[in-house]
Amino acid sequence: MSTKKALLIDLTLCVGCNACQAACKEVNKLPGDEEKTLSPTAYTALDEYDGVFVRRMCQHCDDPTCASVCPVGAFTKTAEGPVVYDVDKCIGCRYCMQACPFQVPRYEWSSTYPRVQKCVMCHERLAQGLPTACSEACPTGATKFGDRDELIKEAYERMNAEPGKYVPKIYGEHEVGGTSVLYLSSVPFENLGFHTQLQTTPLPQLTWNALSKIPGIVSVGGVMLFGIWWITNRREEVKKFEQRMNDRQQNNGSEN
Amino acid sequence: MKKVFTTFGFWKIVAVVLLTAGLYSTYVRFFEGLGASTNLSDQFPWGIWIGFDVLCGVGLAAGGFTLAAIVYIFNIKRFEPIIRPTILTAFLGYVLVVVGLMFDLGRPLQIWHAIIMWNPRSVMFEVAWCVMLYNTVLALEFAPVILEKFKLTRTIKIIKRISIPLIILGVLLSTLHQSSLGSLYLIVPEKMYPLWYSAYMPLFFYVSAIAAGCAMIIFESFLSSRAFKRGLEIHLLQDIARVCVVMLGVYATMKFVDLSDRKILPLLLEPRFETYMYWLEAIVGVIVPFILLAQAKVRSNPTGLFVSAIMVVCGFIMNRMNVAITGMEGWSGVGYFPSLTEFSITMMIVTIGFIAFYFIAKYFPVFTHEEHHEKEVAHAAVAWKRDIESVSQMVEVNN
């Protein structure tokens, strides 16, 4: 039995050393030096807002929008928490990028055989019982790896221990149904480039509302169309028959 | 005569220029990648190829299933003379949607994955299957035209035997597919500007596609009547225009009720780019053509009919582009305007559509009904008169 893992990112502890990105690049064998924004070669990056560093990365939603929209099922939410991507399935429609409420997936635009790239929460390390590379590398404990339930408990404890230090919210606890990456901050999230208007129900529900009507539309529509055809067709047959009878009657009449 | 020749020469030159530019762009797209050929970005991953080639290509093909339902399901046989060119338009539209997708997909050679790798929760999965199945249905619906040319009567008989289930399947697939293009965008409630985002987008897409499909039937009839110097079925097109005007009315009402239900009517007066684009789309594509086509005088006038149809088609294209591009720009934080490469590939695909239609119509019996047309109309009129007479006789007898 595996419990759902998560990352707790406490923005008040982050000093912007970029060790998370360096460790990430090493483990995932991504080329290039320090990058300031997410890219196909940077699964995580630090944004700065007046001295506050914000770590951007895939949020690993509990009900991931990317996994629901992908026509070929290239994304999977694993039981341990990571949302992983199977490049061998991908057809490159980029619906995942269009749909992601956090604008996370990045595309290899310069490649003629491009992949979608994003953080995979070190799922291979997790399978071996190891934490993510970024949380291991973080020198201040700003990124902490653990069980999601316990990290949420701990986040509330931190907020209660120092009232007024944090804004009273764990970003990611409820957003689009909850995510496996949780944030604590002393600055209101909307000032740090977070989308705070996100709904709390998972987005895939929206498209499912439409998709789940398909069997009904097909069966009712099919029967209705067939019915209409039967009626109009029958009407024509009856008309033809009456015509014939009429003609015969007239013929009989003329013979007599 | 000379004038006709020069205009035809002009269009030939346009076609050659567009095809050449398109071929070069095709090279850039496939040998240098999407980054080099498009203005797409991580913030704006879907551009004109999805907005125009796919959304409009499919929508404008809606005449195919609308007319098929009218002729074969509702058994209104007098529309038969225009069914073949309409099915051809729909078929070419759908084939070209697939061509457009091949440009847009990052890994086009993997397009077949949707056949074996299923994700029924994905709208895109539904779209993929509808495109595949409806392309097959359209191919079968159009096949008799090709088979007739080669006198393969036995094969035609087999297809005719399954024609009703085929037509019903086609109507169902189109219904699903037209609406599912709207469902595609249900997943972006925060990203799309509220004037366009609505839980009823699937319905809006469906109804507007029927209106645009009708307009396309009129548009296409006019063009082919000029290109092939044949008569215009104005009496049929008038009735198609009546379907169109009803659909426009239904569409406008639904849109208004939706905006007022969501209490965002004031957004219609907010001075910003999205508002202007919304009004442009509504005035050009819905309000003015509705007023025009609602009048019998306009419907029976070829120019009035043609102009109104073009307005509906333009408004429809604007609507899809607004949903795909204008409505998404604000949230994405970046601007998007298609690159020359994107434009030229789209123009190339449209040009291929026109050329393919021209040659198929020229060498295959697409407009065969036309020759017997006058006779048929006369027959229909006589038959109709006879019906009325027989009914009135029956009434008399009963009395």
Contacts between the chains, C-beta under 8 A, distances in Angstrom:
chain1	res1	chain2	res2	distance
A	38	B	42	7.6
A	65	B	187	6.2
A	68	B	119	7.8
A	68	B	121	4.7
A	68	B	122	6.4
A	68	B	187	7.7
A	69	B	122	5.3
A	69	B	123	6.9
A	69	B	124	6.2
A	69	B	187	5.9
A	70	B	119	5.9
A	70	B	122	5.9
A	70	B	124	7.4
A	71	B	114	5.2
A	71	B	119	6.0
A	71	B	122	4.8
A	71	B	124	3.8
A	71	B	125	4.1
A	71	B	127	7.6
A	71	B	128	5.4
A	72	B	110	7.9
A	72	B	113	4.5
A	72	B	114	5.8
A	72	B	117	4.0
A	72	B	118	8.0
A	72	B	119	6.4
A	72	B	125	7.6
A	73	B	117	5.7
A	73	B	118	6.9
A	73	B	119	3.9
A	73	B	122	7.7
A	74	B	117	8.0
A	89	B	110	7.9
A	89	B	113	6.1
A	89	B	117	5.4
A	90	B	106	7.6
A	90	B	107	6.2
A	90	B	110	7.0
A	91	B	105	5.5
A	91	B	106	7.5
A	91	B	107	5.3
A	91	B	108	7.7
A	91	B	110	4.4
A	91	B	111	5.8
A	91	B	113	5.3
A	91	B	114	7.0
A	92	B	105	4.7
A	92	B	106	2.4
A	92	B	107	4.0
A	92	B	108	7.4
A	92	B	110	7.2
A	93	B	104	7.6
A	93	B	105	5.9
A	93	B	106	7.7
A	93	B	124	6.0
A	94	B	45	4.1
A	94	B	46	6.5
A	94	B	106	6.8
A	95	B	122	7.5
A	95	B	124	5.0
A	95	B	184	7.5
A	97	B	42	6.6
A	97	B	45	4.0
A	98	B	45	5.3
A	98	B	46	5.2
A	98	B	187	7.9
A	98	B	188	6.9
A	99	B	187	4.4
A	99	B	188	6.3
A	101	B	190	6.4
A	101	B	191	7.9
A	103	B	42	7.5
A	103	B	43	6.5
A	103	B	332	7.7
A	105	B	42	7.5
A	106	B	42	5.1
A	107	B	34	7.7
A	107	B	42	6.0
A	107	B	45	6.7
A	107	B	106	7.1
A	109	B	33	6.5
A	109	B	34	5.5
A	109	B	35	3.1
A	109	B	40	7.2
A	109	B	41	7.4
A	109	B	42	7.9
A	110	B	33	5.6
A	110	B	35	4.5
A	110	B	36	7.2
A	111	B	33	5.6
A	111	B	35	7.9
A	112	B	30	6.9
A	112	B	31	6.7
A	112	B	32	7.1
A	112	B	33	4.7
A	113	B	106	7.7
A	113	B	107	6.5
A	114	B	33	6.9
A	114	B	34	6.8
A	114	B	106	4.4
A	114	B	107	7.3
A	195	B	190	6.5
A	197	B	190	5.9
A	198	B	190	6.3
A	199	B	189	6.9
A	199	B	190	7.9
A	203	B	187	5.5
A	203	B	189	7.3
A	204	B	121	6.2
A	204	B	187	7.4
A	206	B	186	4.5
A	206	B	187	5.9
A	206	B	189	6.5
A	206	B	199	7.6
A	207	B	121	7.5
A	207	B	122	7.8
A	207	B	123	5.1
A	207	B	183	5.8
A	207	B	186	5.0
A	207	B	187	5.2
A	208	B	121	6.5
A	209	B	186	7.5
A	209	B	199	7.5
A	210	B	123	7.2
A	210	B	179	7.4
A	210	B	180	7.3
A	210	B	183	4.1
A	210	B	186	6.0
A	210	B	202	5.2
A	211	B	120	7.4
A	211	B	121	6.9
A	211	B	123	6.5
A	211	B	126	6.4
A	211	B	183	7.0
A	214	B	126	7.0
A	214	B	176	6.2
A	217	B	172	7.4
A	217	B	175	6.5
A	217	B	176	6.6
A	218	B	172	5.6
A	218	B	176	7.4
A	221	B	171	7.5
A	221	B	172	5.3
A	221	B	175	6.4
A	222	B	168	6.1
A	222	B	172	6.0
A	225	B	69	7.4
A	225	B	73	5.5
A	225	B	168	4.7
A	225	B	171	5.9
A	225	B	172	7.3
A	226	B	164	7.9
A	226	B	168	6.1
A	228	B	73	5.4
A	228	B	74	6.4
A	229	B	72	7.2
A	229	B	73	4.8
A	229	B	75	7.3
A	229	B	164	6.0
A	229	B	168	7.2
A	232	B	73	7.2
A	232	B	74	5.8
A	232	B	75	3.5
A	233	B	75	6.2
A	235	B	75	7.5
A	236	B	75	6.2
A	239	B	387	7.2
A	242	B	390	7.2
A	243	B	386	7.9
A	243	B	390	7.4
A	246	B	390	6.1
